[in-house]
Amino acid sequence: MSQAVTAYEEYQRIEKEQGILTRQQVTFEALYADFIKRQEEALIVFLTIFSQDINDYYTTMNPREKVESIKLVPIKKDGDLVGITIEYSFFDETKTHPIAYLSESHINCLGLSFFLASVKAFNKENKFFVLDDIISSYDRSHRAGFVKLLVEKFSDYQVILLTHEQEFFELVSSDVKSKGWSIKNFKWTKDSGTGVEKGTGDIKERILKKFKEKNTDGLGNDIRVYTEKAMKEVAFNIEARVEFRYNELNEKRMAPELLDAVQSRISKKSNELKDKANIERVKGMSMFIGNITSHDNKFNESIEDLKVMWENIESAINAFYCNDCKKCISVKYFRSEERRVGKECRSRWSPYH
């Protein structure tokens, strides 16, 4: 009887503990279920905000590309969250797996959008980030959009942007130098090691700096490139005729053909401008020096040769710019019905009166 009483008391104790543990189990299960629910709700809110930034950044870099509504969505299996995937609209159809439809350049833009969205989400205190040569695998059409994105969406961040590409450096510099950005060049020499100097994003600034330092390294090529850039604007404004070319080939006009087209145009429209610009002088020795110094050869140009070349080219280019408003003369102002002084500088129409 004594053993039976002891066993019964032990049974009651165990039954009581089981009741307590059962209630604790039910409570923890309820807490866990509520935690998972709240976690999913918070995750969805975060993913929604995060996705909005990703979509905004991507479409800024890739307008009119028909890749829209980019978002992160949770993946569930048997009611449990097992991961996150990307979902987007591709020509109005919902798709996943970007690699199946997007090019490498577009995927890189998507990756950059993820990174920048992460900066906004997780880097609220330091407010700076570094981008090191990230446009090397980007198509040219995306680069301007990328610069626009940094300038418009991250104006309150300190951005350290590094690049090895001179063309991209000049593109960025032209957009950001008026926004207070500091533009620097990193240089390395065997004797001095690594150093930093003020950047010359504008090609004309770089040319003048080299003349000041009597540095002939790459100066002839810089002047030739500057001539092509300036003559493209002149040819466009005076409607000079050049041979038709498709797409990017049209942007690769060389200085001689641009000079020929401009010379032909002004010869028919204005003897005064033809004499003032003196394109023939530029097409002679100046272009010879520019071309030969742009390639590997034994010709050793002097700073004096390059200075003569520069003066001839600057004189020809300046002939197409108004002395008062410093803008290029243009056919469109001659066609305008409103030629009043004060509306536009009248001297901009003079070659076509």
TORMAR-947087 format. One record per residue: residue in three letters; x, y, z of N, C-alpha, C in turn. Coordinates in pm, whole numbers, plus 50000, padded with zeros to 5 digits. Last residue first. Example, Ala and Ser with C-alpha at 12.3 -4.5 7.8 and 13.67 -1.06 7.14 Angstrom:
% residues 2
SER512854977550708513674989450714512905000350787/ALA513194943150780512304955050780513204967050780/
END
This chain:
% residues 353
HIS523005859240703522095870140669521985871540518/TYR524765840540795523685835740709522665846440679/PRO526645851140965527135844140846526035840240750/SER524945863141176525635871241074526125863240952/TRP523665852341388523055849841257523905855441144/ARG524995859841612524965845441586524355842441450/SER524605886341650525815882441576525855867541548/ARG522375888541814522215890041670523435885141592/CYS521445866842068522535875542023522535876341870/GLU517945868142113519155860342093520205869842041/LYS516535889342231515965875842224517075865742208/GLY518325910142204517835907142338517175893442341/VAL517145920541897518285920641988517745919042129/ARG514925898941721515135911041797516395909741885/ARG514005879941552515425883141545515755895741626/GLU511785856241521512085866541620513585869241622/GLU511745836041341511015848041306511355859541400/SER514655817241259513695821841359513025834641313/ARG516645811741086515295808041046514235813341141/PHE518865819441227518565826641104517135823941061/TYR518845800141420518545813841460518245822641339/LYS519565777141282518215777841340517855792041384/VAL522225779041210521215781641108519845783741171/SER524445794741438523555783741404522515788041302/ILE527515798641619526535803541524525685791841476/CYS527935790041964528185786941823527105792941734/LYS528565816242206527875804242158528115802442009/LYS529435839942318530345828442321529665815342279/CYS528205864342303527555854042387528345841042396/ASP530315878942160529535884442271528975873642362/ASN531455865041954532345871642049531615876442173/CYS530285833241858529985847341876530915853341983/TYR532185810541660531555813941788531415829041801/PHE533675804241445532265799841443531525803241572/ALA536225811841499535525819141393534035815741390/ASN537185793441676536655805941731535895814041627/ILE538235774341498537045771241577536385783941630/ALA540495787841395539435783041305538145780541382/SER541965792641629541545803841545540395799741453/GLU542465766441714541665775441797541135787141715/ILE544145758041502542865751541525541935760341608/ASN546355775241529545605774441403544205768741424/GLU547175769541793546755783041758545935783141629/TRP547925742241770546825746341859546305760241821/MET550125743941593548945735741560547735740341640/VAL551835758941752551365764341622550105757041579/LYS552195740741958551595753741987551075760341860/LEU553475719641836552125717541888551435730741918/ASP555945731441781555115726141673553655725041718/GLU556775736742046556555747941953555675743541836/ILE557175712142153556095720042211555765731842120/SER557765689041882558205698341985557005705942039/GLU557665654141799557085667541792557635676141906/ASN559305631341637559385637641769558895652041759/PHE558525601941470558415616541465558395622241607/LYS558475574941462559715581041508559675596341505/ASN555355561741598556305564441490557515571741548/ASP552135553841676553515550241709554415552641587/HIS549895582341666550285568541635551765566441667/SER549445608541701548455599441760548805584841737/THR551185623241559551475621841701550475612741772/ILE549985623141311551235615641327551585613841474/ASN547675639141348547575625041309548845617341340/GLY548715664341422547735657441506547655642641475/ILE550375670541205550965668641338550005660841428/PHE548395672141005549525662840990550135659941126/MET546785692441096546245678841097547335668441079/SER548655713641061548035710941190547505696741199/MET549405714940790550375710440890549715706541022/GLY546225714340672547605712040632548465706740744/LYS543835720740780543935707740713545365704540673/VAL544265747040863544125736440964544325722740901/ARG544285760140619545475760640703545455749540809/GLU541675755940531542805750140455544065749740540/ILE540065771440692540105757040715541295750440645/ASN539635799340772540845794440705541055779340732/ALA537835816240905538115802940961539395796940904/LYS537855839040739538155840240881538555826840943/ASP537085829640489538405835640505538815836240652/LYS534505820340553535485811340492536905816640513/LEU533225843240638533505832740736534555823040683/GLU533155856540388533765862940505534155852540610/ASN531705840040225533135841740196533865847840315/SER529235818740295529835830940348531325831440319/LYS528155796440156527275805440230527925818740271/LYS529975779840033528755782939959527935794040025/SER531885777240224532305782340094531095786640011/ILE530595764940431530815779440444531285785440312/ARG530525737940329529315745240366529545760340368/SER533185730740292532275730740178531025739140206/GLN534095732140556534655740940455533735742040334/VAL532615711540674532425725240720532935735140615/ALA533665689540531532235692540527531955706840567/ASP536395690640600535975691440459534515695640448/LEU536235686840878536775699340825536375701440679/LEU535255660740879534455671440938534925685040887/GLU537365647240762536085647440692535165658140749/PRO539505652340955539595656640815538245657340744/ALA538525641041210538685655341189538735659341041/MET536035615241176537395619741196537505634441158/ARG533225602441348533745610941241535155615641276/LYS531775584741503533225582941491533805590841374/GLU529085585841498529745593441604531265592941593/ASN528355568641299528125582741276528835591541378/LEU528755544541412529725548841312529595563741284/GLU526525540241569527735545241635528785549841535/ASN524265543841300524415542841444525745548541496/TYR525675545440972524725539641066525215541241210/ARG526125575440779526645563440843525625558440945/PHE526465597240501525585590040593526295577540648/GLU528875623440490528405610640439527575603240545/VAL527655656340570528665645740574528045632840526/ARG527055690540547526675677340498527865667740505/ALA526285713140809527245708240711526905693940673/GLU524695729740976524095719540888525035715640774/ILE525725744941167525635751341036525095741740930/ASN525545727041386524875740041392524755746841256/PHE527095704741307525675703141341524945716541331/ALA529615715941273528945709741159527445708241183/VAL530135723941540530045733841433529265728141315/GLU530195699041669529215709041709529025719441600/LYS532325687241532531015680741531529925690741567/MET534425703941598533905704441462532585696941447/ALA534915696741864534445710241834533815710941695/LYS535765669941832534635673141918534045686741883/GLU538005672841664536845664741621535605668341701/THR539635688541829539205693541699537975686041650/TYR540095670942042539365683542067538835689341936/VAL541615652041907540315648141961539455660641988/ARG543885667941852543125661941742541715658141789/ILE544745673742111544325684742022543495679341906/ASP545415648142200544385655842269543845667042179/ASN547525642142026546285634442017545135641742085/GLY549425660842119548965661141980547655653741962/LEU549795652242386549205665342358548665666242216/GLY551095629542471549695628342431549035641342391/ASP553455649042613552945635342619551445634942588/THR554525673942635554075669842502553445655942500/ASN554395699242855554295684742852553725680342718/LYS554585724942957555435720842845555525705642834/GLU552725733243132553785724943189554815720643085/LYS551075746742956551655754043069552835746643127/PHE550245725742793551055736642737551765744242848/LYS548755711242979549965705142922550855715842858/LYS546665729243024547525725343136548845719443084/LEU545455729742775546085741942826547035738942942/ILE544495703042769545435707842668546185720142720/ARG542715702642983543875693742985544935698342885/GLU540825720942897541585723743019542845715343024/LYS539835706542682540525719142657541355723142777/ILE538595685042805539775682442723540545695342694/ASP537705684043141537475690543013538745689542929/GLY538955672543362537935664843289537655670643152/THR541545672043516541165680643405540205672843318/GLY542085671243872541645665143747541315675543642/LYS544955677544058543645682244018543285676443882/GLU546575647244169546595660744115545185664644073/VAL548335625444376547025630344335547185644544284/GLY550555596944342550235610644379548875614544325/THR552785570544406551415574844377551195589144426/GLY556225575644311555145567144361553785572744321/SER558425589044212557605595744313556505587144372/ASP559715571444033560485579644126559645584944242/LYS557765559143885558735550843954559475558744061/THR554495572843934555795572543866556755564243950/TRP551055577543892552125569443952553375570443868/LYS548155596643979549325594143895550325585543969/PHE544795604143967545825596644039546955593343941/ASN543075634643952543775624243877544785617443968/LYS539835646444061541265644344080541785633543984/ILE537335668044151537815659644040539335658644049/SER534695671244369536145673044356536665663044253/TRP531535686344301532365674444313533835678344299/GLY529765707244263530635707744380531495695344399/LYS528425706944030527665702444148528545702044273/SER529925711643813529105722943858528305719443983/LYS531045686943771531945697643816531175709943863/VAL529335667443673529405669343818530255681243862/ASP529395666143393528115666643462528235671043607/SER532045664743319531215675243258529885676843330/SER532865641843459533365655143499532475666243445/VAL531665621043314531255623743453531655637943492/LEU533065623843069531605624143073531105627643214/GLU535705620643148535295633443093533785634943096/PHE535595593943233536045604343326535575618043278/PHE534975581442997533975581443103534315592243207/GLU537415586042864536155590742806535065591542912/GLN539305573243025539355587643008538035593142957/GLU538925548443259538555552443123538465567543112/HIS539275540743515540485541043432540195546843293/THR537745555143808537675549343673539025550343604/LEU535825559144106537125557144041536935550943904/LEU534145578744327533985571744200535335571244129/ILE532745582644622534105581544568534025572644445/VAL530325603744745530565592844651532015593444605/GLN528465612045013529805613844959530115601644874/TYR525025621444957526055611844996527415616444944/ASP523105637344849523375639144992524375628945045/SER522785629144591523395642244611523745644844758/PHE521775606244477522755605044586523495618144609/LYS520055611244266519565603044377520515602444496/GLU521415628044080520045631044124519655623744252/VAL524015617744043523825632044066522455634844128/LEU523585590343997524415594844109524135609444145/LEU521945591543765521485584943888522275589844008/LYS523595603443577522365610243618521855604643750/VAL525455582843551525885595743604524675603543654/PHE523765563443436524425560843564524875573843630/GLY523105575143193522055572643292522615570043430/ALA525575574143070524985587243099523885585843204/ARG525845546043046526765553843129526205567543166/HIS524325531642874523935531443015524735541443100/SER525475533242624524155539442641523725540142787/ARG527755517642641527885532142645526555538942674/ASP527415489842865527265495842733527305510942747/TYR529835479843106528555486443076528545491342932/SER532145470043209531335460743130529945466543102/SER533185492143343534005485743239533195476143153/ILE532085506043551531415507243421532165500043309/ILE533415505743794532275496643780531635497043640/ASP535715515643932535765511243792534605501743759/ASP534395514544237535715513244174535595507144036/LEU532785534144455532525526744332533825526344252/VAL531975537644795533035537544694532605528944575/PHE530065560145003530355547044946531355548644832/PHE528495575145290529465575445182529645561245130/LYS526965576145531526565583445411527725585445312/ASN526975566945796528215571645734527965579945609/GLU524135561945840524955569845931526185575745861/LYS522925545845652522285558545683523155567645770/ASN523185521745503524315530745525523815544845556/PHE521035505645438521875501545551523015511245585/ALA519525517045225518855509945334519735508245458/LYS521325528945049520235537045105519625530345228/VAL522885506144994523495518145053522425526645120/SER520995490244870521545485844999522205497545071/ALA520685504344634519525503244724519975498844863/LEU523215499844532522845513344569521615513544659/PHE523055471944484524075477444573523665491244622/PHE520935470344302520855463344431521835469544530/SER522065484744091520855489844154520645483344291/LEU524125467544021524465480644075523265486744146/GLY522555446543919523415444344036523805457444102/LEU521445459543699520565454343804521365452143933/CYS523725464343550522925475743596522005471543710/ASN524395437843499525305446043579524575458443632/ILE522255431343335522385424443464523335432143556/HIS522865447543118521645450143194521685443243330/SER525255435143034525275449143075524035452643158/GLU524345409642964525315411143073525325425443125/SER520755411142907522155410342865523065412242985/LEU517965391243019518745403643019520185401142974/TYR516765366143028516275376042933517175388342919/ALA517955349243212517275343043098516915353242991/ILE518865363943422519865359043327519235353043202/PRO516625368843586517095379043491518045373843386/HIS514285351443709515585347443652516065357543546/THR510885358743604511925357443704513215353243633/LYS508255380343480509315370543463510155369743590/THR505245391243337505985389043462506985377643445/GLU505135412643059504955399043109505825397043233/ASP505765437242950504435435543011504135421243053/PHE508505434042887507505436342782506115432142830/PHE508785421243190509575421743067508605422242949/SER508835428643524507975428743405508855430743282/TYR510155406443776510135418843700509215417343580/GLU511605393644072510485393243979510455406543906/ILE513885373644245513635386044173512465383944076/THR513405357944573513755358044431513405371544369/ILE514305342344876513825354344809514265353644663/GLY513305314545095514225322845018513545335044957/VAL511495301445250512735294245219513715302745138/LEU508965302645483509815310945399511145303945377/ASP506385277645473507575283345535508365291745435/GLY504335265645337503995276345428505185282945494/ASP505635248045166504835242545275504545253045382/LYS507675274245090507495259945067506815253945190/LYS508075306044928507575297745038507455283144994/ILE509955334544869509635321044821509225312544941/PRO509195369744833509575358044914509165345044847/VAL510585391944587509415385144643509865372844721/LEU511615423144475512015410944544510775404744608/LYS511095438044150510855436644295511375423344346/ILE510505460043886511455450743947511185450044097/SER508945473643691508325467443809509235456843872/GLU510575466143373509965474743474509465466543591/VAL511865469343073512115461143192511685469743310/LYS511665486042858510605476142877510945465742985/GLU513315507442830513885494342798512865482942812/ARG512925534342900512325529142776512885515642734/PRO516025538643077514675542943043514215536742910/ASN518145528643265517665521843145516235525943112/MET518685543543489519805540143401519355534343268/THR516115544643590516825557143564517995554743469/THR515545517943628514845524843519515455538543490/TYR517235513043852517425505843726516775513343609/TYR516225529944050517605531544004517815524843867/ASP513565520244076513825534244044515215536043987/ASN513995493644151513305496444026513575510843981/ILE515285498044400515945490444293515325493844158/ASP513265512044540514555518344511515275511344397/GLN511285492244548510995505144486512285512444450/SER512545472344697512255469944555511965482944482/PHE512585483844950513845480544885513635478944734/ILE509815484545000510595497044996511905494944920/THR509305456844985508555466244902509325479344887/LEU510975446045177511195442345037510475452044944/PHE509775457445409511155460745372511405457845224/VAL507245445145397507355459745397508755464045353/ILE508055418445412507345423045293507405438245283/LEU509195418245665510015415145549509375420345422/ALA506965423645824508085433145823508975431045701/GLU505495400345767504925413445737506025424045729/GLU507265380845859506915381145717506335394645677/GLN507265387746130508515387746055508235388645905/ARG504605383246200505125396946204506425398146126/LYS504575355346159503635364046087504165378346082/ILE506535347046337506695344346194505805353446112/PHE505305355446578506605360846538506825358946388/ASP503025339546583502855353946574504155360646529/ALA504285314546605503405317246490503225332346471/TYR505575318346850506355315646729505535318946605/LEU503405321647024504375332347009505175330746879/ALA502235296246994501475308246956502405320146935/GLU504305280847091503865278746953503075290846903/PHE504385290247354505535292547266505165290547119/THR501825281247443502165295647445503315298547348/VAL502075253747413501025260747338501355275647329/GLN504185249647598504345246047457503345253447370/GLN502985257647838504145264947787504365262347638/ARG501025237947857500605251947843501755260447790/THR502745216147882501825216747768501375231047744/LEU504025221648124504815221248001503945222347877/ILE501785219548298502545232148288503325232748157/GLY501065192948254500105203748227500815217148209/GLN503375180048343502965178748202501995189848163/GLU503275186048612504375191548531504025191048383/LYS500975171048680500975185448699502065192248614/GLU501885145348623500725150548549500665165848560/ILE503925143048811504265142748668503135148748585/ARG502375143749045503425153749023503775154748874/GLN500765121049013500145134249020501165145348993/TYR502765101249019501935102948898501305116848897/GLU503665103849278504605106549168503845109249038/GLU501345095249410501835108849431502805113049320/TYR501285068849323500195077949287500625092449303/ALA503615058449436503495058749289502415068549246/THR502955060849708504125068049653504025069549501/VAL500795043249723500615057449756501745065749695/ALA502075019449654500985024449569500765039349594/GLN503835016249867504395018149733503345024049638/SER501955011750078502875023250084503455026349946/MET500824988050000500005000050000500875012750000/
END
